[in-house]
Amino acid sequence: MTWLLFGLLVCVALLGSSVLAKELPQDNNEKDQLDLIEEDDNLNEIDEESNENAASNEIAGGYTPDPCLKVRCGAGRICEVNDKGEGQCVCIPECPQETDDRRRVCSNHNETWSSDCEVYRMRCFRSEDSDECKTPKYKHVHVDYHGECRDIPKCSEEEMEDFPRRMREWLFNIMKDLAQRAELDDRCVELEQEAERDLAKKWANAVIWKFCDLDSHPFDRSVSRHELFPIRAPLLAMEHCIAPFLDKCDGDDDHRISLKNGGCA
């Protein structure tokens, strides 16, 4: 496997896309990553339909299930039972009070919030045109990275050149650690053991493992924003070369990264 393919797989294994820490002007009608995630899954529509079908079957069997049992709500929302006895997604009325500074997050508007719950709760209020939030920019607010806002340095040419090596080594160490703790499935254990025996496969097996780990919903040999989003925020502040690197990976700007994408040198 060539170093070019290594770089491509590494970028797939890490993050989706990046938003600079500095606030940028944004069209309120422009879709952002959470909009695309919701469109990708259509979670509410699919699961609420399943909920209605399940409820009909359960009622026929003699009891009424929890209307919210099968309703999945997006970020900043929870399920509540309405006057008709149906489960529906509403904005979280109040987030838990956070005293741990490690729970703080930085938004795409370069503002520090006490928790991700507060960020998405405010986004929900704005999308519902609630009196709780009338600030237009919060229509597309989302977590950029974990921790307080800080200056993200520019990735130098030297750092970018060394980026694939750093990520390959990091991924292999994670895979090795998980194997030692017996937290890998049998197929992945074989990859790890093969990498230990054959140094030529050390880096390749690590990135293949992570690619398959992320490509799960759906399994389509590509990694979408939905699949990458949960690990994006924790890593962005730690590796400032990720953003420009991934810009190269998603050359066709379709918000998915696969082996078809080129340009990850």
N, C-alpha and C positions, 0 to 999 in steps of 0.2 A: 504494500500500500504506500502510496506516495505521500510526501509531506503535505501536498495540497489537499488530499483527501483527509489526512489527519486534521488539518485546520478546519475543514468543513464540518467534520463530525464533532470536533470540540465545540464549535460555535453552536451546533445543534444541541449539544448536551448541556449548554449553560443557560442562555437566556433568550428571550424573544426579541424585543427591540428596546431602545433606550430613549429616555427623555432627559434632556439636560437639566441640571439642577437649577439653572437660571430660569426665571419666568419668561415665557415666550408668548407673544400675542397669538390668540387662538380664535378661530371662527366657531361661534357657539353651535353652528349647524354641522360642524365637522365631527365625524365619528372618531373616538379615541379607542384605546385598547380594550377598555371594559365594554364598550358598545360592541366591538367585534367579537369579544368573548361570548357575550350574551346571544348574539346572532348565531355564533358557531354552534351553540348548544341548544338554544331555545328551551332552556331548562323549565321555566315556569309553565309554558304552554304544554309541553310534553307531559310533565309530571302532574299538572292539575287535571289533564284529561285522564291520565291513569288513575288519579285519585277518585274521580267521578265514577269510573267503571268499577273500581274496587269497592267503592262505597255501595253501589247498587247490588253487587254480589253479596257483600257482607250483610246488608240489611235483609236481603232475601233469606239469608241463613239464620236470622234471628237476633242479631245485635248490630249496633252502629259503631263503626271504628272512629278513631280520632280523625277529623277532617283534614288535619294538617300532617298526617302521618306520611303521605307521599308527595307533599308539596315542597318543592325546593325553591328557596328564594335567593335572589342575587345579593351581592355585597350591600350592606347597609339596610337590609330588610329582614323581617321575621314574619312567620305565618301566624295569623290570628283568625279566629272563627267569626264570620260576619253574622248579621241578623238572620240570614237564610240558613245558617248552620253549615256554611261552606268555608273551607280554608282559603284564605287569600293573603297575598304578600303586602305588608305595610312597612313604612319606615320605622326603624327601631326608635321607640319613644325616648329611651335613655340608655347611654352606654355605661358600663361599669366604671367606677372612678379608679383611675390608675395612679399609683404613687411611685411605681418603678420607672426610672428614667429609661431603662432599656426597652420599654414599650413604646417610646416615642417614635414617630415616623416623620419623614419629610415628604411633602406633596410635590406634584409637578409644578406648583406655583412657588416653590422654594419657601414654604411655610412649615414650621414645625408644629405638629399636632400631638396630643397626649397619647393617642392610640389610633390604629387603623379603623377601629369602629367609629370614632368621631368623624374621620374623613368621609367614609362611605355613608354614614348617617346624614351628613350635610349634603352630599351629592344626591341622595334620595329625596330629601326635602326640596331641593332645587328642581329636580326632575318632575316632582309632583306639584310644583308651583305653590308650595306651602308657605305660610306666613313665617315659618321658622327660618327660612332662608330666601332672601330676595337678591342675592349677589350673583349676577350672571355667570361669572367665571367658574363658579362651583358646579356648573352643569357637567363639566368634564373633569372635575378634580379626582385624583387618584394618588395612591401611594407610589412615590418614586423609589424610595429606599428606606430601610430601617435605620433608626437613630435620628439625632437632631440634624438639621440642615447644615451643610458645610460646603466649602469650596471644593469642587471636584477638579483636580488638575487635568490638564490636557495630556493625552497620551503621546509621548515622544516617538520618533521613528525607531529608536533603539528598543524602547519598551514594546512597541507593536511587533517588532521583529522577533522578540523573545516570548511574546504572548503564547503561541501554540505550545511551546515547550513547558511553560509554567502550568498551563491547564492540563496537558497530558499527564504530567507528573502528579498534579493534584488529584486527578480522577483515579489514577492507579492507586494512590495511597488510600483513597476512600474505599475503593473496591477491596483492597487488601484488608483494611480494618474491618469492614463488614463481614468478610469471609472468616476472619479470626473470631468474630463474635457470633458466628453461625446465623447471620441475618441475610444471607443470600440464598436464593433458590438453587436447586441442584444444577440447573443449566448454567447459571452464572458462576457457581463454584467451579465448574469445569473450565470456564473462561479464565478465572483467577489462577487456578492451578497450572493451566497451560502457559499463562503469562509468566509465572514464577519459573517454569522449566525452560522456557524459550524466550530470551531477552528480545528477540526480533519481533515477538508478538506482544511484548509488555504494554506498549502504548496503544496499539491497535485494539486489543481486547478490552482495554479500559474504556475507550471512547465508544466502542460498539455496545458495551454493557450499559453505559449511561444513555446512549441513544435509544436503545430498546426500553430502558426503564421509563423514559419520558414519553415515548410514542405509545400511548396507552388508550386514549379516548378521543377518537377511535384509533385503532391500529391501522395506519395507512402509509407507513414508511416515510412519514414527514412529521414535523413537530410544529404545532400551531401555537398561537398566543395563549390559548387556554391551557395547553400542556406546559408551557414555559412560565406562565405568570406566577405560580406559587413559589418558584425559586428565584425569580428575578429580583425582588425587593431585598432579600437578605444579602445578595452578592454584589449588587451594583456599587455600593460604596467601597467595597473591598478591592475591586479590580476596575480601574477607570479606563482600561483599554477595551473593555467589552463592547461599549457602544459603537465606536468606529469599526471594530472588527465585524460585528453583526450586520452593520450597514452593507458591508461587502457581501455577506452571506446571502442576504435576501435581495439579490440583484433585481428580481422582477417585482419587488415591492408588493407581494401578494399576502404578506403577513404569515407565511409558512416557510419553513426551511427544510429542504430535502436534498437528496443526492443530485437532483437536477440542477440545483442552484450552483452557480460558479462564482469565481472571483475571490474566494477565501484563500488568499496566498499566505 
